[in-house]
Amino acid sequence: MCKGTKKSDKRIANSEDLFVYLLFFYLIMNYELFCTFAAHNMDKRIKIVFIINPISGTSDKQHIIDLIPEYLDSHRFNWTIRKTERRGHAAEFAGEAIHEGVDVVVAVGGDGTVNEVARSLVHTNTALGIIPCGSGNGLARHLYIPMNPDGALQVLSECHIEQLDYGLIDQEPFFCTCGVGFDAFISDRFAKSNRRGLLTYIENTLKEGLNYKPDTYEITVDGERQVYQAFLIACANASQYGNNVYIAPHASMSDGLMDVTLMEPFTVLEAPQIAIQLFNKTITTNSRIRSFRCRNLHIKRSAPGVIHFDGDPKEAGEELDVRLVPKGIRMVVNTREQPYLPPLLRAFADVYHGVNEGQHRISIINKELLRKLRKKP
């Protein structure tokens, strides 16, 4: 009995030794795989790559780099810095980050940098973060990202990521808006201008708006065709162009639909009221506005011309397909802050948004505006 027990124990011991030997042999043969697995499990930190455009905006980006350690705990985050040197460089950096399994790529720059990075991240597991440094910052504003670096880094430190929609026009991705008509025309003029910034955009809008001729468009939605004469047609995934100009105040990036705003021709006297309503989120109440929601839209116009996608202009044909891609990109969003209208704009809108007295004052403003625009230097 005892002898049998000893033999059994010895066989068990030999089996355990054999298992250890086999495991050791397996680890030696798969040493590289083991090291990768161990490193991955030892470092659970969130990997972030900051892609910085040094020349976008008006301020130096070094102060943003200096702030990063104050907001990102090194025990939770592992970050690196990449600075762009040419057009397309941001997309290259974003592609490398995806290949390396980076969790978040943060675009530090203006709308051009943000959109270049965003287009590279669609349908990947890498999320987009934003530290806005441009003049418009439409996507950042829609996501409630603060316009100051401290606030934007605070949002990034909370790292709340959502799966959001994006759109395509003529196979070009857009995240805020795309369109045809006057806004595309102005985007083209702005891109060709030697000067940048909000004032240049406003100047182009005022000067060109007086002479712009609306076009005729055939729109097909769900097999139903309608013909309109329109000043512009904007397809919005997000609510605004930028600078808190809300072309689609109720647009959502998570509802699987785009908000289409069709602006019919209007008189010169109506222009100031339309401008005000773009800022105070009431543009859809204007009698010159038609709005609806859809996932797919076909546009046929009288001739080829310019389109825009998030403010980037492009020549395109007579017929255009616009469609929404649901849940196609991951983004870091702010779940706490709410967007606000700057005090000056809020006061301006409150004063002139009245029905009777407001219309009278708008007429006075418009006459003075026309006098200045038509005045010879």
C-alpha positions in Angstrom: 0.0 0.0 0.0 2.7 2.4 1.0 4.9 1.3 -1.9 2.1 2.0 -4.3 1.6 5.5 -2.9 5.3 6.3 -3.3 5.3 5.2 -6.9 2.2 7.3 -7.6 3.7 10.4 -6.0 6.8 9.9 -8.0 4.8 9.7 -11.3 3.0 12.9 -10.3 6.3 14.7 -9.6 7.7 13.5 -12.9 4.6 14.8 -14.7 5.0 18.2 -13.0 8.6 18.4 -14.0 7.7 17.5 -17.6 5.1 20.3 -17.6 7.6 22.9 -16.3 10.2 21.7 -18.9 7.6 22.0 -21.7 6.5 25.5 -20.5 10.1 26.7 -20.3 10.8 25.3 -23.9 7.6 27.1 -25.2 8.7 30.4 -23.7 12.1 30.2 -25.2 10.7 29.4 -28.6 8.2 32.3 -28.3 10.4 34.8 -26.4 9.5 37.8 -28.6 5.7 37.0 -28.3 6.1 36.7 -24.5 7.9 40.0 -24.2 5.3 41.8 -26.2 2.5 40.3 -24.2 4.2 41.1 -20.9 4.9 44.7 -22.0 1.3 45.2 -23.0 0.0 44.0 -19.7 2.5 45.9 -17.6 1.7 49.2 -19.3 -2.0 49.9 -19.2 -1.6 53.6 -19.8 -3.6 55.4 -22.5 -1.4 56.1 -25.5 -1.7 59.6 -26.9 0.1 61.3 -29.9 -0.1 65.1 -30.2 0.1 66.2 -33.8 1.0 69.9 -33.7 0.9 72.3 -36.6 3.4 75.0 -35.5 2.2 77.6 -38.1 -1.6 77.3 -37.7 -3.4 80.1 -35.7 -1.7 83.1 -34.3 0.0 81.9 -31.2 3.0 79.8 -30.4 2.2 76.2 -29.5 5.1 75.7 -27.0 2.9 76.9 -24.1 0.5 74.0 -24.9 3.3 71.5 -24.9 4.4 72.9 -21.5 0.9 72.4 -20.1 0.5 68.8 -21.0 2.2 67.3 -17.9 0.0 69.5 -15.7 -3.2 67.8 -17.0 -2.1 64.3 -18.1 -1.1 62.1 -15.2 2.0 60.1 -16.3 0.6 57.0 -14.5 -2.5 57.1 -16.7 -1.2 58.5 -19.9 1.8 57.9 -22.2 2.2 60.7 -24.7 4.5 61.8 -27.6 4.7 65.0 -29.6 4.9 65.2 -33.4 5.3 68.5 -35.3 4.1 68.8 -38.9 6.4 70.4 -41.5 4.3 70.2 -44.7 0.9 69.6 -46.0 -0.2 66.0 -45.5 2.3 65.4 -42.7 -0.5 65.2 -40.1 -2.1 62.4 -42.1 1.2 60.5 -42.1 1.6 60.9 -38.4 -1.9 59.7 -37.8 -1.4 56.7 -40.0 1.7 55.7 -38.0 -0.2 56.2 -34.7 -2.9 53.8 -35.9 -0.3 51.2 -36.9 1.3 51.5 -33.4 -2.0 51.0 -31.6 -2.3 54.5 -30.2 -5.5 55.2 -28.3 -6.0 58.9 -29.1 -4.5 61.2 -31.7 -4.8 64.9 -30.7 -4.9 67.5 -33.4 -3.3 70.8 -32.2 -4.1 73.4 -34.8 -6.8 74.9 -36.9 -9.6 73.4 -38.9 -7.3 72.2 -41.6 -5.1 70.2 -39.2 -8.2 68.8 -37.4 -9.8 67.6 -40.6 -6.6 66.1 -42.0 -6.2 64.0 -38.9 -9.9 63.1 -38.6 -10.0 61.8 -42.2 -7.1 59.5 -41.4 -8.9 58.0 -38.3 -12.3 57.0 -39.8 -13.1 53.3 -39.2 -10.2 52.7 -36.8 -10.0 52.1 -33.1 -7.9 55.3 -32.6 -9.9 58.3 -31.4 -9.6 62.0 -32.3 -8.9 64.6 -29.7 -8.7 68.3 -30.4 -6.9 71.3 -28.9 -8.4 74.1 -31.1 -5.9 76.8 -32.3 -7.7 78.1 -35.4 -10.1 80.9 -36.2 -13.3 78.8 -36.9 -12.9 75.6 -34.8 -16.3 74.3 -35.9 -15.9 70.7 -34.9 -14.3 71.6 -31.5 -17.1 74.0 -30.7 -19.8 71.4 -31.6 -18.1 68.8 -29.3 -18.0 71.5 -26.5 -14.2 71.5 -26.5 -13.1 74.7 -24.7 -11.3 77.3 -26.9 -8.4 77.7 -24.3 -5.7 75.0 -24.0 -6.2 74.5 -20.3 -9.9 73.6 -20.8 -9.2 71.4 -23.8 -6.5 69.5 -21.9 -8.9 69.0 -19.0 -11.4 67.4 -21.4 -8.6 65.2 -22.8 -7.6 64.1 -19.3 -11.2 62.8 -18.7 -10.9 61.0 -22.0 -14.6 60.4 -22.7 -14.8 58.8 -26.1 -17.9 58.4 -28.2 -18.5 56.7 -31.6 -19.8 59.4 -33.9 -21.0 60.0 -37.5 -19.3 61.6 -40.4 -20.3 62.4 -44.0 -19.2 62.1 -47.6 -19.7 64.5 -50.5 -18.3 63.4 -53.8 -16.4 60.8 -51.8 -14.7 63.5 -49.7 -15.1 63.1 -45.9 -16.6 65.9 -43.8 -17.3 66.1 -40.1 -19.1 69.4 -39.7 -20.7 70.6 -42.9 -20.5 70.4 -46.7 -22.4 72.1 -49.4 -22.9 73.9 -52.7 -23.8 77.4 -53.5 -22.7 80.6 -51.7 -20.8 78.9 -48.8 -18.8 76.8 -51.3 -18.2 79.9 -53.4 -16.9 81.9 -50.4 -14.7 78.9 -49.2 -13.1 79.0 -52.6 -12.5 82.8 -52.4 -11.1 82.5 -48.9 -8.7 79.7 -49.9 -7.3 81.9 -52.7 -6.9 84.9 -50.4 -3.5 86.0 -49.2 -5.0 86.9 -45.8 -6.5 84.5 -43.3 -8.8 84.9 -40.3 -12.4 85.7 -39.4 -12.3 89.3 -40.7 -11.1 88.2 -44.1 -14.0 85.7 -44.2 -16.5 88.3 -43.3 -15.1 90.8 -45.8 -15.4 88.2 -48.6 -18.9 87.3 -47.5 -20.2 90.9 -47.5 -18.6 91.9 -50.8 -19.5 88.8 -52.8 -22.9 88.4 -51.2 -24.2 91.5 -52.9 -23.6 90.1 -56.4 -24.0 86.3 -56.0 -26.6 84.7 -58.2 -28.6 81.8 -56.8 -28.6 78.5 -58.8 -31.3 76.0 -59.6 -31.0 72.6 -57.9 -32.8 69.3 -58.4 -32.7 67.4 -55.1 -33.6 63.7 -54.7 -34.3 62.2 -51.2 -35.6 58.7 -50.9 -36.6 58.6 -54.6 -38.6 61.9 -54.3 -37.3 64.7 -56.5 -37.9 68.5 -55.9 -36.5 71.5 -57.8 -35.5 74.6 -55.9 -33.8 77.9 -56.6 -31.3 78.3 -53.8 -28.7 80.6 -52.4 -27.0 77.6 -50.8 -27.6 74.0 -49.7 -25.7 73.0 -46.6 -25.6 69.3 -45.4 -24.7 69.3 -41.7 -23.4 66.5 -39.6 -22.6 69.0 -36.8 -24.4 72.2 -36.0 -22.1 74.9 -37.2 -19.6 76.2 -39.8 -17.4 77.6 -37.0 -17.2 80.8 -35.0 -20.6 79.8 -33.5 -22.4 80.3 -36.9 -25.1 77.7 -36.6 -26.3 76.6 -40.0 -28.1 73.6 -38.5 -28.7 74.3 -34.8 -30.3 70.9 -34.1 -27.8 68.7 -35.9 -26.4 65.8 -34.0 -23.3 63.7 -34.7 -24.8 60.6 -33.2 -28.3 60.3 -34.7 -27.3 58.7 -38.0 -28.8 61.6 -40.0 -27.6 64.8 -41.6 -29.5 68.1 -41.3 -30.0 69.7 -44.7 -30.5 73.5 -44.8 -31.7 75.0 -48.0 -31.6 78.8 -48.1 -33.8 80.3 -50.8 -33.0 83.7 -52.4 -33.6 86.7 -50.2 -33.6 90.4 -50.4 -30.8 92.8 -49.3 -32.9 94.0 -46.5 -33.4 90.5 -45.2 -29.6 89.7 -45.0 -28.9 91.2 -41.6 -31.8 89.3 -40.0 -30.5 86.0 -41.5 -27.0 86.8 -40.2 -28.3 87.3 -36.7 -30.3 84.1 -36.8 -27.2 82.2 -37.8 -25.6 83.3 -34.5 -28.5 82.9 -32.2 -29.6 79.4 -33.4 -32.9 80.4 -34.9 -32.1 80.2 -38.6 -34.5 77.3 -39.2 -37.4 79.6 -38.2 -36.7 82.0 -41.1 -39.2 81.9 -43.9 -36.4 81.7 -46.5 -35.1 78.4 -45.0 -36.2 74.9 -45.8 -34.8 72.1 -43.6 -35.1 68.4 -43.4 -33.1 65.3 -42.3 -31.9 62.4 -44.3 -29.1 59.9 -44.7 -28.6 60.1 -48.5 -29.0 63.0 -50.8 -28.5 63.5 -54.5 -28.0 67.0 -55.9 -28.1 67.9 -59.6 -27.2 71.5 -60.6 -27.1 73.4 -63.8 -23.4 73.2 -64.3 -20.2 71.9 -62.7 -18.7 74.1 -60.0 -17.2 74.3 -56.6 -18.3 72.4 -53.5 -16.9 72.5 -50.0 -16.3 70.0 -47.3 -15.6 71.6 -43.9 -14.5 74.7 -45.7 -12.1 73.0 -48.1 -13.2 73.9 -51.7 -13.1 71.5 -54.6 -14.3 71.6 -58.2 -16.9 68.9 -58.8 -19.5 67.9 -61.5 -23.1 68.7 -62.1 -24.3 65.7 -60.0 -23.3 65.1 -56.4 -24.0 62.3 -53.9 -24.0 63.2 -50.2 -24.3 60.5 -47.6 -23.9 60.0 -43.9 -21.8 57.2 -42.4 -23.1 56.3 -39.0 -20.7 55.7 -36.1 -17.7 55.9 -38.4 -15.2 57.7 -36.1 -14.3 57.8 -32.5 -13.8 61.2 -30.8 -13.0 62.7 -27.4 -16.0 64.8 -26.4 -16.8 67.1 -23.5 -19.7 65.9 -21.4 -19.7 68.8 -19.0 -19.3 72.2 -20.8 -22.0 73.8 -22.8 -21.3 76.1 -25.7 -22.0 79.8 -25.1 -22.7 82.8 -27.3 -20.1 85.6 -26.7 -21.6 88.4 -24.7 -21.3 91.0 -27.5 -23.1 88.7 -30.0 -25.7 87.8 -27.4 -26.5 91.4 -26.7 -26.5 92.1 -30.5 -29.0 89.3 -31.1 -31.2 90.3 -28.2 -31.5 93.8 -29.4 -32.2 93.1 -33.0 -34.2 89.9 -32.8 -37.5 91.7 -32.2 -40.2 91.6 -34.8 -41.3 95.2 -35.4 -38.7 97.4 -33.8 -36.0 95.0 -34.7 -36.9 95.0 -38.4 -36.8 98.8 -38.5 -33.3 98.9 -36.9 -32.1 96.2 -39.2 -33.1 98.3 -42.2 -31.1 101.2 -40.8 -28.0 99.0 -40.2 -28.3 97.5 -43.7 -28.5 100.9 -45.4 -25.4 102.1 -43.6 -23.6 98.8 -44.5 -24.4 99.1 -48.1 -23.3 102.7 -48.1 -19.9 101.7 -46.7 -19.4 98.7 -49.1 -20.3 100.8 -52.2 -18.2 103.8 -51.2 -15.2 104.2 -53.5 -11.8 104.3 -51.7 
